[in-house]
Amino acid sequence: MLLPFTIDAHAMLATEIAPALSEYFNAEIKILLVYEPETPASEQKKREDKISELLKENSINAEIKILRNTDILKGIVDESKNADLILMGGKTGDFLELLFGKSLAQDITEQAACPVLWVKEYEEREPFWKLLLKSPKESGVINGKN
């Protein structure tokens, strides 16, 4: 099971449920960190420390693979060739993203060599299109509330 890692609520959820899926399917976990060329060294260190912390907290036995100076999509798609499942934390694209083009989530799902299971942390917020239909008073934009 391939688990691409970023530091957001969705990836944290994927990391937390990975052991249960791993145990159920008797699968090994490979955590993938992909850094594009412009990712600062401090950010890379932060992510690597966070994944080490999560592995320890959740008693996860996993291989960690780090790809530096690589396009995220290409890195994940290439690694998917050696996986049976990608467990991916993230959102699948909001209204504007889907309106104006493909999202990274769509590209990964379409190009991966194995199935992709997307997990998303629950967020209680109104969809963008509903916000457009609200008056400024209803949305709290007037009187300096926003």
N, C-alpha and C positions, 0 to 999 in steps of 0.2 A: 504494500500500500504506500503510495507516494503522497507525502504531505508537504506541499509548498508552504513556506512560512513567511508571514509578515506580522508586524505588530499592530493588530487591530482586534476589536472584539470578536469578529467572525473567525479569524485565524486562531484566536485563543480557544474558542468553542470547539473548533475542529481538533485542536491539540488535546483538549480534555476528553473528547469522545473517541479519539483514535484507539486508546487501549481496549475499550469495549469491543470495537469492531475487529481489532487485531485478534483478540481472544476468541471471539465468535467464529471468525473465518480462519483461525490459525495462520494469520498472516504476519509477515515481518513489516516493520515500519521504517521507511526511509524519509527523513525530513530534508527538504531541499531549500536552501537559501540561495536566491539568485540576486546578484548585485549588478546593476547596470553601471557603465563607466562613471557616471556622474554621482553615484552614491558615495557620500563622504565616509572616510574611514571611521569616524566617530559613530555614524549611524550603523555601519556594519558591526562594530563592536557591541553597540547597544542591542542589536537583534540577536547576535550570537550569545550574549549574556542572558537575554530573556529566554531564548530557547533552552539553554542549559538549566536555567531556573525552573522552567515549566516541566522539563523532563524529570528533574529531581523531585519536584512537588508531586507529580502524578505517577511516579515510579514507572516511567516509560523507558523501555529498552529499545533504542532506535539508532539506526545509522544516520549520521548527519553528513550531507554532501553540500559543499559550498561551491557555487559557480560565480567567479568574479569577472567583471567586464563583459557581461553577457546580456543580451536582450531577454527580458522576462518571458515573453511568449515562447521564443525559440528554446530557452533553457528548459522550461516546463514540458513543452512538446517533445523535445529530444529525450528527456528523462522518462516520459510516459511510455516509450518503446520497451522499457524494461520493467513495467509495472502492470499489475492486474486491475488496479483501481487508483484513481486520484481522489483524495479527500481534500476538498478545497474550501477554505473559509472565505467568505466574501459575498458581496451582493452581485446580483446578475445584471445590474444596469438600471439607472433611473430613467424617467420619462424622456428627458432631454438627451441623455446619452444614447438611448435606443432610437430616438427620432433622427439624430444627426449621424448615426453610423453605428458600427458594431462596437460592443464593449470588449474589454479584455476577457471577461468571463465567457462571452459568446465565442470569441476566437479560440480560447483554450478548449472549450467544450467541443467545438467543431473539428479542431485539428489534433486533439489528443489521440494516441493510439489505443487507449483503453477507456472504459467508462469513467465519468467524472461525477462525483457526488458532492453537491454544493450544500454547505451548511451556513446558516445565517442566524446570528443572534437576533432575537426579537427586538424590534424597535417600534415604539408607539409614537408614530408621527403621521401627520396627514400627507397623502400623496400630493405632489406638486400641482396636479390639475385641480384638486379641490381647493387649494390655497388661492389659485387664480380666480375662483368663483366667489370667494369671500369678499365682503366689503372691507375697506381699511379699518373700520371700527371693530369688526368681528375678528380680524387677524391680529389686532393689537399694534398696528403700525402707527396709529395716530397717538397724540399726546406723549410722544417720546418713549413709549413702552418698548419699542423695538430698536 
